[in-house]
Amino acid sequence: MQGGLPLNFSRISPYVVVLLCDIAVCGAGLLDGQELLKGRVVRGDVPVTNEFVVLHSVSSMKAGQVDSVYLDKNGFFEFLLPDFDSMQTVDEVYFASVAYQGVLYFGNAITEKEQLVDLYSIPVFESKSVSSKGMSLPLKVRNVLLEMEGNTWRVRDVIAIENPGEETLVPTGDGVVWSYPLPSGFRQAELVRGELPPEDVVFTDEQILVKAPIPPGERMLVILYQLPDLSANFPAPGPTEIFEIFVKEPSPALQVSDLAPLDVVSLEPGSTYRRYSGSNLVDVNISVREVTEGKPYPLGRISLGIAILLGSVVLLSGMGYMDPYRSVEVATGTERSSLLLKLAQLDQLLESGSVLQDDSKLKRERVELLTQLKDQG
């Protein structure tokens, strides 16, 4: 899972591409439109051998395994990519995976021929069992988007957890790897997006439980749930690098503990959100309370013109818009936060059914954002 997203093929029909020649032979003289993917599987600086590597092809229309090969004695493998030059859609990708010590690891998505110049690498890690009750992990980012929906509040909770170690954390027996409390009284919780297998992410009456292995690095989860009212506490045990709450207007005046009111931003056309932010938090319990009429509004009203201007600046800076054709380097925490937030925004637009134009462009942009997250590792 390092460097890639666990993919759920249950909703799309798999297909198989039959290779017409052995890779070693094809590598010597490729036909028009064919390309060769050369890669290696390593654990640190040590090559991994005697394992199967699987090549996958995925698009918005179909997905499945293309081929599989054994690693050689130096950890190298090769795959022929058939009809690579004929790929017309930006959301069609190739990637490879390998199972090591019972954990499935993915390489980065291949979308352009230029990526084949460099050696394709799939890093794997030693596995470490944790207590059956799981262990505490820091959060790199947590973005909470709040929107009034009838008599309840709709919450989109974007959480990026970090395994700061050098080993993949695996559960003991039927235990969990990580757990995290959600606001009291939440209901109808579901995982709508994530970088962990959805069948291994479950909810109790109080918290989210992750039973999937967690490799080193960051893993993102997008959770959707309802709150009966906005008088809620958001517990945040352990360290949290960035915590931000976005409240869609119109909404009542609010008082938010531990976070500073910043500005009003436009996260989607025709909508504005009040933004509260905090960084480097440790063991906090963030309360959100309505302010009684007559008390001063803690943020201060910003005119719509200023809100739109601020929103435009945010869009141009990458928070509200990520150019799907811009290459992504190793991301900082702020850049990854922007990607996670933009992904949540796109999901919100697609699920609302309010998109007037053909939503195929938005869907392609969402796939590209997922690809960018994979490229960040």
Secondary structure per residue as TSV (DSSP state, phi and psi in degrees):
chain	resnum	aa	ss	phi	psi
A	1	M	-	360.0	-12.5
A	2	Q	T	-65.4	129.7
A	3	G	T	80.1	2.9
A	4	G	S	-153.7	169.9
A	5	L	-	-99.5	133.3
A	6	P	-	-61.9	131.5
A	7	L	-	-108.7	141.5
A	8	N	-	-104.6	109.8
A	9	F	-	-92.4	8.2
A	10	S	T	-68.9	-21.2
A	11	R	T	-103.0	2.1
A	12	I	S	-134.6	140.8
A	13	S	-	-75.1	127.7
A	14	P	-	-73.3	155.4
A	15	Y	-	-140.4	160.5
A	16	V	-	-125.2	129.9
A	17	V	-	-98.0	121.9
A	18	V	-	-85.9	119.5
A	19	L	-	-77.9	138.0
A	20	L	S	-94.4	-7.6
A	21	C	S	-152.9	162.9
A	22	D	-	-69.7	143.0
A	23	I	H	-60.1	-38.7
A	24	A	H	-61.9	-36.9
A	25	V	H	-73.8	-45.3
A	26	C	H	-64.0	-33.2
A	27	G	H	-61.1	-27.0
A	28	A	H	-76.5	-26.8
A	29	G	S	-154.5	91.5
A	30	L	-	-76.5	144.7
A	31	L	-	-80.6	166.0
A	32	D	T	-57.6	133.9
A	33	G	T	85.8	-9.4
A	34	Q	-	-92.7	146.9
A	35	E	E	-135.4	159.4
A	36	L	E	-115.1	125.5
A	37	L	E	-97.2	115.5
A	38	K	E	-109.5	127.8
A	39	G	E	-144.5	179.1
A	40	R	E	-150.2	145.2
A	41	V	E	-110.3	125.5
A	42	V	E	-133.9	150.2
A	43	R	E	-115.5	100.4
A	44	G	T	68.5	-118.6
A	45	D	T	-104.2	5.9
A	46	V	E	-100.2	125.6
A	47	P	E	-69.1	146.2
A	48	V	-	-99.1	133.6
A	49	T	-	-125.5	171.1
A	50	N	S	57.1	36.0
A	51	E	-	-128.3	155.4
A	52	F	E	-86.7	137.1
A	53	V	E	-112.3	134.8
A	54	V	E	-114.5	134.1
A	55	L	E	-97.1	132.2
A	56	H	E	-119.3	152.1
A	57	S	E	-127.8	130.6
A	58	V	E	-135.7	136.7
A	59	S	-	-143.3	-179.3
A	60	S	S	-70.1	-15.2
A	61	M	S	-102.5	-29.1
A	62	K	-	-157.5	164.7
A	63	A	E	-161.6	154.3
A	64	G	E	168.1	176.0
A	65	Q	E	-80.2	139.7
A	66	V	E	-102.1	-43.9
A	67	D	E	-163.6	168.4
A	68	S	E	-147.5	146.6
A	69	V	E	-142.1	160.4
A	70	Y	E	-84.1	145.2
A	71	L	-	-69.7	145.2
A	72	D	-	-84.4	-174.2
A	73	K	T	-68.4	-14.9
A	74	N	T	-106.7	10.1
A	75	G	S	83.0	11.5
A	76	F	E	-93.3	156.0
A	77	F	E	-149.1	161.7
A	78	E	E	-139.3	143.1
A	79	F	E	-133.1	138.2
A	80	L	E	-84.3	129.7
A	81	L	E	-101.1	101.6
A	82	P	T	-74.4	140.5
A	83	D	T	54.1	36.5
A	84	F	G	-63.9	-38.0
A	85	D	G	-70.6	-16.6
A	86	S	G	-89.4	0.0
A	87	M	-	-66.9	119.5
A	88	Q	-	-103.6	-26.1
A	89	T	S	-95.0	142.0
A	90	V	T	-71.2	-14.8
A	91	D	T	-95.6	4.1
A	92	E	-	-90.1	128.5
A	93	V	E	-139.1	155.7
A	94	Y	E	-110.0	148.6
A	95	F	E	-158.2	162.6
A	96	A	E	-120.8	154.5
A	97	S	E	-138.2	158.0
A	98	V	E	-146.9	140.2
A	99	A	E	-95.2	127.3
A	100	Y	E	-137.4	123.3
A	101	Q	T	50.9	40.2
A	102	G	T	80.9	3.4
A	103	V	E	-115.6	136.3
A	104	L	E	-93.8	125.4
A	105	Y	E	-115.4	143.2
A	106	F	E	-117.1	145.6
A	107	G	-	-87.7	177.6
A	108	N	-	-70.2	160.0
A	109	A	-	-74.9	137.7
A	110	I	B	-104.4	114.4
A	111	T	-	-121.8	-17.2
A	112	E	S	-133.7	150.3
A	113	K	G	-62.0	-33.1
A	114	E	G	-61.3	-25.3
A	115	Q	G	-69.9	-19.2
A	116	L	G	-79.8	-8.4
A	117	V	S	-66.3	-42.3
A	118	D	S	-86.4	155.4
A	119	L	-	-66.6	129.0
A	120	Y	E	-79.7	123.6
A	121	S	E	-116.7	136.8
A	122	I	E	-120.3	100.5
A	123	P	E	-78.1	139.1
A	124	V	-	-123.8	170.3
A	125	F	-	-139.9	158.4
A	126	E	-	-65.9	149.3
A	127	S	E	-97.1	144.4
A	128	K	E	-131.7	120.1
A	129	S	E	-75.8	139.5
A	130	V	-	-111.0	171.2
A	131	S	-	-56.7	150.7
A	132	S	T	-60.7	-20.6
A	133	K	T	-87.7	-3.2
A	134	G	-	87.0	-176.3
A	135	M	-	-138.6	161.7
A	136	S	-	-81.1	139.5
A	137	L	-	-132.5	145.7
A	138	P	-	-74.0	156.9
A	139	L	E	-103.6	132.0
A	140	K	E	-79.1	-42.2
A	141	V	E	-145.4	141.7
A	142	R	E	-139.3	118.0
A	143	N	E	-116.0	123.3
A	144	V	E	-113.6	116.4
A	145	L	E	-104.5	122.1
A	146	L	E	-112.4	134.2
A	147	E	E	-145.0	129.3
A	148	M	E	-71.5	132.3
A	149	E	E	-136.9	95.8
A	150	G	T	69.5	-124.7
A	151	N	T	-98.3	7.8
A	152	T	E	-126.3	173.8
A	153	W	E	-112.4	129.0
A	154	R	E	-91.4	127.4
A	155	V	E	-118.9	127.3
A	156	R	E	-111.7	111.4
A	157	D	E	-107.0	110.0
A	158	V	E	-101.5	116.8
A	159	I	E	-122.7	126.7
A	160	A	E	-113.6	104.7
A	161	I	E	-89.7	154.5
A	162	E	E	-127.1	130.4
A	163	N	E	-98.1	101.7
A	164	P	-	-79.8	-3.7
A	165	G	S	-84.4	-166.9
A	166	E	S	-116.2	12.6
A	167	E	S	-126.9	151.2
A	168	T	E	-80.2	126.6
A	169	L	E	-84.2	125.1
A	170	V	E	-123.8	151.0
A	171	P	-	-74.6	158.3
A	172	T	S	-99.2	116.8
A	173	G	T	59.8	-127.2
A	174	D	T	-94.4	17.0
A	175	G	-	-77.5	-173.0
A	176	V	-	-113.4	162.8
A	177	V	S	-97.3	-36.9
A	178	W	E	-151.9	143.5
A	179	S	E	-136.0	156.1
A	180	Y	E	-153.7	134.2
A	181	P	E	-76.7	147.0
A	182	L	-	-112.4	166.4
A	183	P	-	-57.5	142.6
A	184	S	T	-59.4	134.4
A	185	G	T	88.3	3.6
A	186	F	-	-65.6	154.8
A	187	R	E	-151.5	163.4
A	188	Q	E	54.8	43.0
A	189	A	E	-75.3	141.0
A	190	E	E	-151.6	148.1
A	191	L	E	-86.8	115.3
A	192	V	E	-99.0	-24.0
A	193	R	E	-150.2	155.6
A	194	G	E	177.1	163.9
A	195	E	S	-105.8	23.1
A	196	L	S	-134.6	150.3
A	197	P	-	-56.7	126.9
A	198	P	G	-61.4	-29.2
A	199	E	G	-69.8	-15.1
A	200	D	G	-103.0	12.1
A	201	V	E	-120.2	112.4
A	202	V	E	-127.1	165.0
A	203	F	E	-124.7	140.5
A	204	T	-	-105.2	-169.1
A	205	D	S	-72.1	-12.3
A	206	E	S	-124.4	-22.4
A	207	Q	E	-155.3	173.6
A	208	I	E	-102.9	138.6
A	209	L	E	-120.3	131.8
A	210	V	E	-113.7	119.9
A	211	K	-	-103.9	-4.5
A	212	A	S	-80.6	151.7
A	213	P	-	-59.7	143.3
A	214	I	B	-121.3	107.0
A	215	P	-	-72.4	169.7
A	216	P	S	-58.0	148.7
A	217	G	E	105.0	-164.8
A	218	E	E	-99.9	147.1
A	219	R	E	-136.7	133.5
A	220	M	E	-104.3	140.8
A	221	L	E	-130.1	136.2
A	222	V	E	-117.9	115.2
A	223	I	E	-113.4	138.0
A	224	L	E	-116.5	130.2
A	225	Y	E	-154.2	174.1
A	226	Q	E	-115.3	147.5
A	227	L	E	-123.7	136.7
A	228	P	S	-65.0	-30.8
A	229	D	S	-153.4	176.7
A	230	L	S	-94.4	6.0
A	231	S	-	-85.7	86.8
A	232	A	E	-138.4	156.4
A	233	N	E	-112.5	134.6
A	234	F	E	-109.6	94.6
A	235	P	E	-67.2	137.8
A	236	A	E	-135.6	74.1
A	237	P	E	-68.9	151.6
A	238	G	E	75.9	-174.8
A	239	P	E	-79.9	140.3
A	240	T	E	-130.6	118.7
A	241	E	E	-70.4	-46.6
A	242	I	E	-136.5	125.8
A	243	F	E	-126.9	123.9
A	244	E	E	-135.2	140.2
A	245	I	E	-117.0	132.2
A	246	F	E	-119.6	123.3
A	247	V	E	-113.2	119.8
A	248	K	E	-73.9	133.8
A	249	E	S	-89.0	152.7
A	250	P	S	-76.3	146.3
A	251	S	-	-154.8	161.4
A	252	P	-	-67.0	160.3
A	253	A	-	-63.7	139.3
A	254	L	E	-127.3	156.4
A	255	Q	E	-125.2	123.4
A	256	V	E	-120.2	123.4
A	257	S	S	-81.7	151.9
A	258	D	S	68.5	-9.0
A	259	L	S	-119.0	146.3
A	260	A	E	-96.1	134.1
A	261	P	E	-69.0	129.1
A	262	L	E	-107.4	-64.9
A	263	D	E	-162.9	-174.8
A	264	V	E	-113.7	129.5
A	265	V	E	-124.8	154.3
A	266	S	E	-102.4	108.6
A	267	L	E	-94.3	-14.8
A	268	E	E	-155.6	155.3
A	269	P	T	-56.4	127.9
A	270	G	T	82.5	4.1
A	271	S	E	-130.7	147.1
A	272	T	E	-128.7	151.2
A	273	Y	E	-130.6	136.9
A	274	R	E	-81.2	136.4
A	275	R	E	-117.0	131.1
A	276	Y	E	-123.8	136.9
A	277	S	E	-142.3	149.1
A	278	G	E	-150.1	155.4
A	279	S	E	-136.7	154.5
A	280	N	E	53.1	50.4
A	281	L	E	-89.7	149.9
A	282	V	E	-138.1	122.0
A	283	D	E	50.9	59.9
A	284	V	E	-110.5	162.3
A	285	N	E	-131.1	92.5
A	286	I	E	-78.0	121.0
A	287	S	E	-102.1	140.4
A	288	V	E	-119.4	119.9
A	289	R	E	-132.7	142.4
A	290	E	E	-72.5	141.0
A	291	V	-	-92.5	129.4
A	292	T	-	-60.9	142.5
A	293	E	T	-53.7	137.5
A	294	G	T	102.3	-24.8
A	295	K	S	-79.6	152.2
A	296	P	-	-65.6	138.9
A	297	Y	-	-70.0	120.8
A	298	P	S	-63.6	-25.5
A	299	L	S	-96.7	-34.3
A	300	G	-	90.1	136.7
A	301	R	-	-75.9	131.2
A	302	I	-	-109.4	133.4
A	303	S	-	-62.3	156.6
A	304	L	H	-60.4	-36.8
A	305	G	H	-61.5	-43.8
A	306	I	H	-66.6	-38.4
A	307	A	H	-61.0	-42.8
A	308	I	H	-65.7	-39.9
A	309	L	H	-62.6	-45.8
A	310	L	H	-61.8	-41.2
A	311	G	H	-61.2	-38.7
A	312	S	H	-65.0	-41.0
A	313	V	H	-62.1	-42.9
A	314	V	H	-62.6	-43.0
A	315	L	H	-59.2	-47.4
A	316	L	H	-67.9	-30.2
A	317	S	H	-79.9	-7.8
A	318	G	T	109.4	-6.0
A	319	M	S	-76.9	-41.3
A	320	G	S	-99.7	-8.7
A	321	Y	-	-150.6	131.6
A	322	M	-	-120.5	118.0
A	323	D	-	-60.5	116.4
A	324	P	T	-66.4	-12.5
A	325	Y	T	-104.2	3.5
A	326	R	S	-86.2	131.7
A	327	S	-	-69.2	148.3
A	328	V	-	-112.9	126.0
A	329	E	-	-91.0	-172.0
A	330	V	S	-61.1	124.3
A	331	A	-	-85.0	144.2
A	332	T	-	-83.7	172.5
A	333	G	H	-59.2	-37.8
A	334	T	H	-66.5	-42.8
A	335	E	H	-63.0	-43.0
A	336	R	H	-66.2	-37.5
A	337	S	H	-58.8	-39.7
A	338	S	H	-63.7	-42.3
A	339	L	H	-62.9	-45.0
A	340	L	H	-63.1	-42.4
A	341	L	H	-66.7	-43.0
A	342	K	H	-62.7	-38.3
A	343	L	H	-61.9	-43.2
A	344	A	H	-63.7	-38.3
A	345	Q	H	-63.8	-46.1
A	346	L	H	-60.9	-42.1
A	347	D	H	-62.0	-40.0
A	348	Q	H	-64.0	-41.8
A	349	L	H	-64.6	-45.0
A	350	L	H	-66.4	-38.2
A	351	E	H	-78.7	-22.2
A	352	S	H	-73.2	-23.5
A	353	G	T	72.4	13.6
A	354	S	-	-94.5	3.1
A	355	V	-	-73.6	120.3
A	356	L	-	-81.9	-32.2
A	357	Q	S	-88.6	172.2
A	358	D	-	-57.4	124.4
A	359	D	T	-84.1	5.6
A	360	S	H	-63.7	-35.4
A	361	K	H	-64.5	-41.8
A	362	L	H	-64.5	-38.7
A	363	K	H	-66.0	-39.1
A	364	R	H	-65.9	-37.8
A	365	E	H	-65.5	-37.9
A	366	R	H	-63.6	-42.4
A	367	V	H	-62.3	-39.3
A	368	E	H	-65.2	-38.8
A	369	L	H	-62.1	-42.0
A	370	L	H	-61.6	-39.7
A	371	T	H	-62.5	-42.2
A	372	Q	H	-62.8	-39.7
A	373	L	H	-62.8	-38.8
A	374	K	H	-64.6	-40.3
A	375	D	H	-64.8	-25.2
A	376	Q	H	-76.2	-19.3
A	377	G	-	83.1	360.0
